[in-house]
């Protein structure tokens, strides 16, 4: 994302590099701005890391070949001139806008600004327990984690390379770095574990330089093996040009397919998915370096080159813009058509701001550096812009930190629900043992079943709704926990059955945190038995699996007489402003909507004759 496109060598430009950057940033933008377009578009970051490791190492090796040394001070100054101006502008502008908007977008903004300023965002995120998978808090500068990984590489790698160059032969140097890249990929797989069961561990694996730095090392190993900027490098191709072009096309298509198939919360992404993208990027770089190939010319066309040269700015701007827009427009749905509209506006704004920053801030600083201060009368406009950036950073960061709330609205809603469940209640706590029903004669039902007849199993959305549920259904039993998924429901229900805590009506609301399978719902129904009624609650979340979850729940409810659907999504859609900033967790009034959405199917069940079943309840065979 931040590698320079200019190189001081006989060859002015590594072939196709800007086109690879363009491919990478398109994947990242698709992932963040357009829901469902590229579920695995986050792998674009891995492509960037390989390119950065490759180019930076090639530059350092070329300098060592020319001068016999690596000028660390000059290298770090070039990196600072490339990275800091645009980053400072983005931090200042976005922090100021966040301070004006207020609310959830300011949660944790202090440590985020500190992390961006010190290139330690990834480690601070791990220390804060921030989750890349659970996006319940709209972190303004979440994307700075990857800049931190790169900058830590820029700081340490030249020192390591100088030590490696003391080894007389090239092969051991390359093998050592390649082995470290493989070790990093293996460490990611081990640390991540099962992301669905432990999102915190997966986030640590994703953020850590040790586990997500394999791409940088792979690119560095490739540059050490090929020395692409060496003046004495042989340029005789070993394979035909058409083979190299075919390999380049295959690798690029493979990267796009990976971006279409992988998911950030799937184990496959950590157990080889991102490593595969790294390998494909290495293949692409090798193929593009063929002197007679045509693939590099395609990627060096004007449009890909323009995008690639500005990929750093596009990466910096797009994320704060979409977060700020979501916070400023809480009633606009972030999934479906609404999400695509927000993404289109965010993309247009990102392109405009990137182009302006690249032309009037980044390029002048890269060309002149501190030279702007030597003849200030010639650079009044640029110095005024630099002063404006410094003022924006200072004022925006200060105002954002001062206004930062202690917790997000989602966290506050969940905490209120937990407190409501801990509070003492006068309602009877004992469950009503289910008995076989041997009559079909309807009796006048109450408007809804009493709370003592209802057991509710849910996730953090149900937790946030707990105050309203306990008020609407006195005596209801609620078993809810953060990050719970539908695949955990059978185990939970078996445990409740063994303790005799099942009730005549079981409510299951577990679709927020991942996709579900109809087989799991069949298992749930078998566990509770035919003498109990089941209510399934649809999901409201701006996530890629939401529509599939709700379709599965709806189809299942239509199959069975004793299964009803509580359509929470339809009930809250007209009132998204009643949800927390994540458009998932209800506040107090939203919780009342949740309770009423549950009352409707309970009333339908109560108005129908109870199920006739002459067979004993399988759960009573103990």
N, C-alpha and C positions, 0 to 999 in steps of 0.2 A: 504494500500500500504506500510505502514511503520511499522506495528505491529511486534513485536518480535515474533519469533516462539518458543523460549525457555521460560519456566515458572518455577519459583522456588516454587514448591509445591510437594505434594505426587504424583500427576499425572503430568507427565512430559510434556504432550502435549494435547491440546484440540483436540478431534478427528475431522479429516476431514478439519481442518482450511486451511491447505496449498492447498488442492484440491479446496476449494471455492475460494481462491485467484487465483489459476490457471484459473478457469472458468472466473473470473472477468477480468483478464488481457488479456485473449484470446479475450473476447468481445471487450475490448478497442482497442487492436491491430487491430482487424478485422475492426472496425469502422474507425480508422485513416489511416490505411495503404492500405486497399483494398476496393476501391470505390464500394458501393452497396452491399457488402457482409453482413454487419450487420448494416442497417440504424439506428438502435437504440442501437448500441453497447456502446454508452456513459453511459448506465445504469450500466455498469461494475463498474464505479466509485461509484455508490450508494451501490453496493454489498460490495466494499472495505470499505466504511464508516461504514456500519453495523458491519462488522467483526472487525474493529478497535475499535469501541465503546464497543463491546462485550468483546474483549480480554483485553483491557486496564482496563475496569471496573472490570473484573474478577481478574486481577492481583492486583489491588489496594485493593479490598475486601479481597483477600487472605492475603495480607500483614497486613491489619488491624486486621484480625482474629489472625494472629500469634503474632503480636507485640503490638496490641492495638493502633497503630498509623499509619500514612502514612508519610513516609520520602519524603517530596517534593523535596528537593535538589537532593537526589539520583535518584528519578524518572525522573526529568528533565535532569540530566546528562546522564542517559541511553537513553533517547529520542534523545539527541544531538549526542551521539556517534552512534546511529543508523541512523539518518537522514543526518547529516551534511557532512560526508566525501564524500559519493556518490554524493550528491547534489552539493558540491563545485567542484568536478571533472567535472560533466556534464556542469555546468555553465561556468567554465573556458575553457574547450575544445570547446564547442559550440560557445561561444562568440569569441574565437580566429578564428575559422573557418568562422564565419559570417563576422568578420572584413576583412578576406582575400577575401571573395566573394564580399562583399559590396552590395549596392543597397537596395531593399525593405526589405530584411531580417534584416536590422539594424534599421528600423523605430521603435521608441519607446523602443529601447533596454535598454536605461538608466533606465527608471522606471521599466522595467521588471526585470533587475538584482537587483535593489533595493528591489522589491517585493519578489523575491526569497530569498534574503539574510535576510530579516526581516519577512518572512512568512506573508506578507500582500498583496500578489499578487491579491487576489480577490477584496479587497477594492480599491487598486490602479487602477485595471481594470475598476471598476465601476466609479471611479473619473475621469478617462481618457476618459470615454465614449466608451471603447473598447467593441466590440460586439462579442459574441461567435457564433452568428448565421451568421452574415455577414463576411465571411472569405475573405475579399478583401486585407487584409494586413497579410503577413505570420509571425505572432508573434512568435518569437523564443522560448519563455518560457511561452507560453499561458497555458500550462498544469500545471504550478506551482500553479494555483488557488486552486486546490484540496489539495495540500500539505499545503497551507495556512489555509484552513478550518480545516484540521486535527490538525495542530500545535496549532491553537487557541483553539481547544478543549483540547489538552494536557495541555495547559497552565491554562485554567480556570476550567476544569472539576474536577481535584483533590480537588480544594478548595470547589467547590460546593458539591462534594461527602462527604467531611468532615462535611459540614453543614448538609447534609441530614442524615448522620449517627447519628446525635443528636436526630433524631426522633426515639422513642423507637421501633415502630412497622415497619415491612418490607412493608406491603401492602400500607400504605400511601406514602412511599418513591417511590415505583414502580409506583403507579398511578400518582404521580406528574411528574416524568420524562416521562412517556408514554404520559401524556397530553401535555407536551411541544413538544414531537415529532409530535403529531397530529396537534398542533398549527403551527408548522413549515411547515408541508405539506399544510395546509390550506392557510398559508401566501404565499407560492409559487404560488398556484393557483390564488390568488387574485392579486398579484403583476405582474405575467406574463401576464395576460389578454389574448389578441389575438396576439400570436407571429408573425403571418404573417403581421398584421397591425402595430405592434409596437415592432420591434426586440430589441430595447434598453431596454424596460421594461422586456422582456423575459430574456435578458442577465443579467440584475440586479437580477432577481429571481434565475437564474442559479448560479451566482457567489456568492451571499450573504451567509454568514455563518448562518444568521437568517432563511433564507428560504430553504437552502440546507443542513442544519445540522441535519435534522430530522433522517437520517439514523444513525448517531452517537448516538443520543439520544435513538433511538429504540434499538440499540445494547446494550447500557448501561442499559436500563430498563430490557432487557432480562437477562443480567448478574446479576442484582440486584435481580430479581425474582428467578433465578435458582442457583446462587452462584456456578458455575461449578467447581471451584478450591477449594472449602471448604473441609477441611479434615473430617468434621463430616457430610457431606451431605449423605443422604440416597440414595442408588443406586438401590432400588427396582423399576423396570419398571412398569408403570401404563398401558402401552399398549403393545400389542404383537410386537415382533421385525419386523415381516413382514409388519405390518401396518406402523411402523416408516420408514422402507426402502421404502415403496410405497410413503409415504409422501415426503421423501427426493427426490426421482426420479421425482415426480410430481412438486415439487418446482423448481428443477433444470431445468426441461423442460419448466416450465412457465417462468423462467428468460430468457432462450434462445429465446422463442417465443416473449417475450416482446422486446428483442434486434432485432428481425426480423421485428416487426410491427411498433414500435414507430419511430417518426422522431423528430429531434431537433427543427424544426420550426412548429410543430403541437401542438395545444392547449392541446390535449390529454396527451402529455408527462408531462405537468405541472399540469394538472387537474386530477391527480390520477395515471398516468403512472409510474412515478418514485416512488411514494408512494407504488404502487402495488409491484414493485421489492423489495422495502425495506421489505414489509410484507412477500414476498416469501423467502427472505433471512433469516428472523427470523424463519420461519417454517423450513427451511433447517437446520439451526443451532440446533434447538430443536430435529429434527429427527436424526441428526448425533450423538447426545449425548446419544443415546440409548445404554446401555452396551452390548446388545446382537445383535445389528444390524450389517448388512454387508456393508451398504452404506459407512460408514466412512472408511472401509478398502479399498474400491475402490478408494476413493478420496485421501487416503494416500499411494497409489501405487507410485513407484519410479518416474515415469515421472511427474504426477501432483505435487508431493511433490517438485521435483527439480524446476519446474516452479514457484510454489507458493513461495518457499523460496527466489526466485530471482525476484519476481513480482515488487518489489519497483524499482530495477534497470532497468527492462524492461520498466516500466512506465516512468522513468526519461529519458532514452536514445531515445526511439523510436520517440518521437515528434520532438526534434531538428534535428534528422537525416533526417526525411522525409522533413522537412522544408528546410534544407540546400541543400538537393539533388534537390528539386524543384527549388530553387534559382540558383543553379549552372548549371542546365540543363533546361533553359527556353523553349527550343524548343521541349522538350519531353512532350507529352500529358499526363495530370494527370488523365484522365478518360479512361475507356476502357482498352485495352491491355497495353498501355504505363503506366497507373496508377498502374496496377497490377505488372508490372515489377519493377517499382520504389519501390512499397511496399515490394516485395520479397527481393530486395537488402537491403532495410532499415531494414527489419526483421532480416536478417542474420547478419548485422552489429550490431544491437541492442543486439542480443543474445551473440555475441562474446564479445562486450564491457561490457555487464552486467556480464558475467561469469568471465572476468578478474578483473573487479572492485570488485566483490563479494569475490573472492579468495584472492586477494593481497592488497585490501584496506579496504573493509568494515568489513570482519571477523577479521582481526588483530586488528583493532581499537576497535571493540566491545569486543574482549577478553581482550585486554591489556590497552586500553585507554591511559592515560598519563604514564602508566608504560613503554611505549616505551622510555621515556626520562630518566628513572632511570638508565638503563644500555645501553646507546646509542651504545656502541661497539658491542652489540649483535643484534642490529636492524638497521644496516647501510642501508640495502636495503629498509626497510620500511620507515625509516626516509627520505631517498632520494626521495621516492615516495611521501611522504607527502609534502616535500619541492617543488617537481615538481608540485603538485596540487596547492599549494599556489601561486607559480609563474604563473601557467596557469590562475588562477582566476584573479590575479592582472593585468597581461599583456593583457589577452583576454578581460576582462571587460573594461579596459582603452582604448584599441584600438577600441573596438566596439562603445563605447560611443563617442569617438572623431570623428569617421567616420559616425555616425548616421545622415541620412538626415532628413530634417524637415517633409517631407510627402512622402507617397508611390507614386510610379509611377501611380497607379490607381487613387489616390486622385488628383495628378497633372493633369492627363488627364481629369478628371471630372471638375476640376476647370477651365481648359482652355476652355472646352465646355461651361460652364456657362458664362464665360467672352465673348465668341463669341456671345452668344445669347443676352447678354446685350448691345453689341456694336451697334451703330447706323448703319442703312443700307439705301442705296438709292433705294432699290427695293420697289415696291409698296406693302403696307401692307394690303390693303383692300382685302377681299375675293371676289371671283367671285360667285354671286348667281347662284345656279344650276337651269337649266330650263329643262322641259320635252323635250326629243329628239324624233322627229316624222319622222325621215328618216333613212333608212338603206343604203343609198348611201355612199360608202366610199369616203373619201377625202384624199389627200396625207398628211400623218401625219408628224409632226416634229420628229426628232430622239428620243426625249423624251418629255413628257409634260413639259411645263414651270413650274418653281418653284412656281409661283403664284397659280397654280392649285393643289398643293400638301400640305396636312396637315399630319404631322408625330407625332405620339403618342408613347412615349417610356420611357425607364428607364435610368439608369446611363450609359449603353453602348451607347445609342443614344446621351446622353449628351456629352460623351467623343468624339463622332464622329461629333458633331455639327460643328466645324470649317470646316471640309471637306464637310459636307452636304451643308452648306450655300454657300460655294464656287462652288460646283458642280451644285447646284440647286438654283440660286439666287431667292430670294423671297419666299422660302419654309417657311412654318410655323411649328415650332418645339415646342411641348409641352412634355417635358421630366423631370423626377424627379428621385432621388435616391430611391431605395427600392420599386419601384412601381411594382405591379403584374397585371396579365391579368384580374383578377376578378374586378379590379378597372376600367377597360376600359369602360364598359357601362355607369357608372356614369359620367366619364370624357366626353364622347362623347355626352351624353344628355345635359350637361352643355354647351358645344360648340354649339350644335344645337340650344339651346334656345337663345344663343347670336348671331346666324346667322354666325358662324365662320367655319362651315364645308366647305370643298372644294371638287371639283369633284373627286379627288383621295385621299384616306385616307390610310396612312401607319401605321401599328400597330406592334410594336416590344416590346413585354412584356412577355418574357418567362424565363428571367434570374433568377428571385427570387422565383420561385415556380412552381408547376405543374399547368396545365390548363385543362379546360373542354371544350368539343365540344359545349356544350350548351351555354357557354359564347361567343364563336365565332358566334354562331347563333344569339345571342342577339345583338352583335356588328353589324352584317350585317343588321339586321332588323332596327337598329337605324339609320344607315347611308342611308338606302333606296336603292332600286334597281337601281337608276339612278347614283349612285356613284360607283366607282371601289375601291376595297380593295386590299392592298398588305400586306401580313404577312411576318415577318422576323424571320428566324430560330435563334436558340440560340447556342452560344458557351460558355460553362461554365463547369468546372470539378465538376459537381454536379449530384446527383443521379437521378434527374428528367429530365435532359437534353434530353435524348433519347426519353422519353415519350412525352415531349413537342414538339419536332421536328416531331415525327410521327403524332401527332394530327394535327399540322399545315399543314403538307404535305397532309394528307387525306382530310382535309377541303378544301384546295385549289384545289384539284382534282375534287371536287364536283361541282364547280361553274365556269361559263364562265368569270364572272367579278371579280374573286379572283385570284391573282397571288402570287407566293412565291418568296421571296428574300432569297436565300440560303447563308446567312452570314457564317454559320458554315463551309460549304464546301469551301467557298472562302478563309477563314482565316486558315483552317487546315494546309495547307502546309507552312504557315508563322506564326506559333505561337510565334516566336521571336518578332513579331511586336506588341504583346500584353504586357500589364503591367505584373508585377510579379504574379498576380492572375490568369493569362491566361483567363481573361474575358474582360477587358477594353482596347480598342485600343489606341495606341499612334498616333502621327500625320500621319505616313505612314499607320498604320493600319486603321485609319479613312478614308483614301483614298480608301482602299480596301472595307470598309463598304459602302462608297458612290457608288462605281462602282457596288457592289453587288445589290444595290438598283436600279441603273440605268437600269440594264438588264430587270427586270420585268416591269418597267415603259415603256421601249421601246417596249416590247411585247404588252402591253396594248394599246399604242399609234398607233401601226401598224394594229390594228384590228378595224372593224367598231364599232362605239359607240352603246350602247345598245338601242334597240327600246322599248319604254314604253309609252303607250297612257294614262296611269293613272296618276293622279296628285301625286306629291311627298308628302308622308304623313307628312314630316317635314314642308311643306309649309302651312299646315292647322292650322294656328295660328290666 
